[in-house]
């Protein structure tokens, strides 16, 4: 069974600074995707960034980038130039390609950006 | 283009009652998945519907059932409600052939 672990229940960062959220996962599969989702107080889950397991290059999306270490099964999210709007719950998530979009979520990290 | 819409946004029920939650997928999407998110936890997969059939199911009892209609909208039904069913219920839509999944804002269920 696939599992996703986020060891940081809460984090805070000063506005304009950089913060890294950690995630590890466990799977025996080789073909999968990894995601970071953001859930603000509005409750809607929003996709932040996506990484295909077969790609060695780390995904980037504007101020968001990942450090994907496949052998270590690690998938951290770096947020640069943090903004107040980044305050939210962040969930690391896993999809096995053959599982028809059954997403396995981690427990989440609550990020607060301090002005 | 409307995204994923869910109704109702909030509701309160008592133990033993039954509830129906509704979801309209993003335009063009044919697959709907339901997730339960307890307070302070990550979402847990309940089940997924495609072509009006349940394609796969998570570790939830038979009290949780669903339906998908020809227009791809979906319902989640929970019978014999328990206090532990209190949660945010999220609906997500996508295309079965692949692509990005979009989530609704959820239905907050409180069971008293």
Interface residues (C-beta under 8 A of the other chain):
Chain A: X4 X42 X43 X44 X45 X46 X47 X50 X91 X93 X99 X100 X101 X102 X103 X104 X105 X106 X107 X108
Chain B: X31 X33 X35 X40 X41 X42 X43 X44 X45 X48 X50 X55 X56 X58 X88 X90 X92 X94 X96 X100 X101 X103 X104 X105 X106 X108
